[in-house]
Amino acid sequence: MKISVIGREAIGARSRAALSRAGFEVAGEVADKVTDQVTAETAGAATATVEQRCHAPHEQSEAERWFDTHSRPRERFTSEVYLLALATSQQVQKVLTGKEGLLRLAPPGSVIVDLCRGDVNISRELAVQTRLAGHHWLEAASSRDPRDESEGHLTLLVGGDDATVQRMTPLLEAIATRHLHVGDAGCGHAAVLANDYLHAAHLITTAEAIAMAYRAGVRPHACIDAINLGAGRSAVSEVNFPRWVLPGDYDSGISTGALRRDLRLARSYVTTLKLPSGLMKAVFDRWQPPELCPADEDDIHHLCDRWLSDIPAQLRHTSSPATDAPSTPTDAGAPRSSGRDASAPGRVTDGSRPPAEKA
């Protein structure tokens, strides 16, 4: 199986290296010039609706213009599988479609694998075009699992037909630590957006919960331990807060701008479905600049400072006892937790369940 990787997003370099290690034949970057021009052309472009794109007059894309200036371009595309490591669905669309797009140039029966975190409606439209052109479509979007981020792993949520997923399973297993087939075309991107929405919401709600408990005298690390013993726990409380937020080590590698972009995609998709916005609008609004929000280039965990800024740094950065916890009406110090070592608040003494407090 010969594979080409088109695009310079980080997942493309990772995929190329992983496939080479696994013994796959990986072709050179067959369309880097196209990638660069399409990236520049679509940077900051707004997402158009499917109806607008279908009725808009055709304009020759940068990809088409580049192919027009090169002789016999079809000879450049001889792979069976094309991994598109591009930033947006708009860029994927420009590389695939048009008079000299990849759908016309790739050998019949090729598999197109979209690795971007993209637009559900555009993906479904492209999947139809890909299949009509005699090819096969998959999207394999990365899921932001904080455990993956901290351990260098990769989870892919896959959308496409069963036969193509089965055929591409060895490739997916080579690229990702784990992958999950969630449905047909567009479902991979929809599942990623659902995950991103909850990720953004949990960062806010967990920070708010810690701020509330701190006002009652609970130190941040003790509060996180308590949350993680109950039904309110999440990957954010179990990983993000102990690893990045409370220590103040904002080096997760996920930018605020990236999550904002995904929230915009999620909200736009919800709008097309005519679903009530519910809490999503509140979460979306709290992630938007300029009100006390970090810059797009800042780590996502800076947003939590909005709720945690009143907590002294020494209380956030350590789980050791502190003397300046806020007082409560019944106790001037921080509350003692049942079943915990008094010398280390927030540390459960029993391995499974905290013992009952003595009468």
HUHUZI-V726617 format. One line per field, one symbol per residue. ss: DSSP state (H for helix, E for strand, L for the rest). A space follows every 50 residues. Layout:
ss->???
This chain:
ss->LEEEEELLLHHHHHHHHHHHHLLLEELLLLLHHHHHHHHHHHLLLLLLLH HHHHHLLLLLLHHHHHHHLLLLHHHHLLLLEEEELLLLHHHHHHHHLLLL LHHHHLLLLLEEEELLLLLHHHHHHHHHHHHHLLLEEEEEEEELLHHHHH HLLLEEEEEELHHHHHHHHHHHHHHLLEEEEEELLLHHHHHHHHHHHHHH HHHHHHHHHHHHHHHLLLLHHHHHHHHHLLLLLLHHHHHHHHHHHLLLLL LLLLEHHHHHHHHHHHHHHHHHLLLLLLHHHHHHHHLLLLLLLLLLLLEH HHHHHHHHLLLLHHHHLLLLLLLLLLLLLLLLLLLLLLLELLLLLLLELL LLLLLLLLL
